[in-house]
Amino acid sequence: MRERLIVFEDAGCRNFTPLTHTRPVYELRLGIMGLRERCERAFAAEAELACRPHLAAHLAAATGRRVNDINGTSSSRSLLLVNGRATDPDALRALLARDAGPAAYMNGDLLVAARIPADRLDGLAANLAANGGLLEPGMLKVPAQHVAPAPLVTALWELPLRNGDFIRTDIQRLGGGGAPDELPGVHRSGDERLILAPGAVIEPGAILDLRSGPIIIGRDARVAGLSRLEGPLAIGARTQILGGRIRAGTTIGPECRVAGEVEAAILHGHTNKYHDGFIGHAYIGEWVNLGAMTTNSDLKNTYGTVKIWRDGALVDTGEQKVGALIGDHVKTGIGTLLDTGAVVGMVANIYGGSALLGSKWFPSFSWGTPPKLTLHDPERALVTMAEVMRRRGVALTQAYRDLIDDAFMLTRPERAFASIRDL
């Protein structure tokens, strides 16, 4: 009988805020797909999911997957547990295939994967619930432990930095697909692959630079004339590239509107960067609107390593290039300038142009220009969300409203730390 595949979160998901306020860590993008999808492809199975409780209802509705149901209706089947931060699930699958017995696979003190017989599930669901949906190795009743060199992504800023390599690997693994030999009026240089999904359109006057990596353009996407695209690059379904330079290492999710300059960045989806301005080495969440000329710095003038704000302190990333990390439903005013490694919490509405420089962190549900940030009322924010989503043909469901309400409560400590008075 086939084993049940369950993708889980652990305490490491906290290093991916503000993006993980509204999604499990395995729903983040890397390369041309999300981390969960990468796992499902490797194991050739549709995964069940384990996550923090406030995410469960919306996640189940959005994915159609069974969520937080460890005991389930298939309690006679053993479990394959895979950490949602795994970046090479193919290696994990090969590792698990070598030994059919119950075991935990550890990378240091981190649980990477496990095989749990059905008769050893007692208490696991209760322990998960008691620990906020986060799995710890001590919850597993398995005798054997193996060393698993399989890597786990450890922080949000790593995703855009590694994105180009994953785009290359993902496209290499794709079978079939391609593009017409002739694209009238389109200048193409280099020999790497160009993949156009059905309905994708590249208008005359566009430039495709395939010298350093492949490019994949999703279903019904449109690339306007006078756009320059550099591989490795992934453009999602129904996204519109409206001019400018989209440079190497970038993934743009579905239903985005993008212009200006973007480099080595991930735009999760349903995001507007309609105007000029630079976004680089950044992760931009969903339903974000970047006002005209919004620009982030991704390199310090000293060429030193970049620090970001996390959990009330500056943390050295050890990296020379780190741009903005922006949560869902953020709005920026025209001329917004973001410091190197700036973190903008979910549902923040910030403006003030160059006055924002020097501010490394903006709390979730904040409004204005530092140091005079005030509360972005969640009820007002939900009204705006409903209108923004309606314009893209997406309904604001009750499950999503509840998710936003829960995220507002969970992010209260951020605003308290910044002396922003809540309702």
C-alpha positions, 0 to 999 in steps of 0.5 A: 500500500502506497505511503502518505506523503506529508509536507510539514513546517518546523520552527525554521518557518519563522525565518521567512517572515513577513511572507510566512505570516500568510502562507506555509514556508513550502508555498514560497517560490524557488525557480519555476515552482513552489517548494511544495510543488517541487516535493510533489514532483520528486515523489510523484505524489499529491502531498497532504499538508501540515501547517500552523493552524491559522493558515489551514482553512485558506490553504485547504481551499486554495490547494484542495489538499488535506491539511492538518489531518495526520490521523486521517482516513488512511490511518493504516498507511505509513507516513513519509514526512518531508520538511517543506524547506527542503530544496532537493527533494529528489535527493531525499526520495533517493535516500528514503528509497534505500531503507524501508524501515521507520527512521528519522533523517536529520541534518544536524539537529534539523529534521529533514524527513521521516518514515513513520509506520501507521501504528506509531502515529499515536500522539503525533497529531496532538503534539503538533497541535500543542506546538502550533503546527510545527514539527519537532524531531522529539515528536516521532516514535522511530528508533533509527536516525540517519544523517541526511545531507539534503539541504534546507533553505534557512532564510527568506533572503536565500531564495532570490539569491539562489533563484537563477540556479534553480530556474536553470535546473528546473528547465533542464528537467522539463521535457518537451516544450519550446518556441517557434524558430521565428518570432517576427520582429523579436531579437533573440541572442544565445543558444539556451532554451526558450519555452513559450506556453500556449497563448504566450505572446512576445511582441515585435521589438522585444529582446531575448538574451539567452546567452547566460540562461533559459527563459520560460514564459507562462500560459497567456503571458504577454511581453510588450515590445521594447522589453529586454529579458535576460535568462535565466528567467521565469514568467508566470501565467497571464503576467504582462511585461510592459517594457524595461529590463527583466534581468537574470535570476528573476521569477515573476509569478502569475497575474503580475504587471511589471515594468522598469528594472528587476534583477534576481528577484522573486515576485510571488504573484498578483503584484503590480510594478507597473512603472519605472524603478529598480527591484533587485535581490528581493522577494516581493509578496502577493497582491503588492502594489509598488508605486511609480519609481519605487526602488530598493538598494541591494548593495551597500556603498561599502560593499559590506555584508547586508543586515536585515531586521528580524525579531527586534534586532539586526541580523547579518545575512553574510551576503553582499547583495540583499534587497527588499523583503516585502509581505503581502498586500503592501502598498508603496507611494510614488518615489519610495526608496527602500534601504538595503535589506529593508523588511516591509511587513504585510499590509503595510502602506508606506510613503515618503520617498527618500524619507524612508532611507535609513529605515530597515523595518516596517511593521505589519499593518503600519501606515505612513512615514517613519518615525510617524507610523500609525496603524493600518486599520485591518477593516479598512485594509480588507475593503481595499483587498476586496477591490484589488482582488475583484479587479483580477477576478478573485473573490475575497473569501471568508477563509481569507478574511479570517486569515488576515484577521488572525495574522493581524493578531499574531503580528501585534508584538511587531507593532507594540515594539514599534510603539504603534497603538492597536485598536 
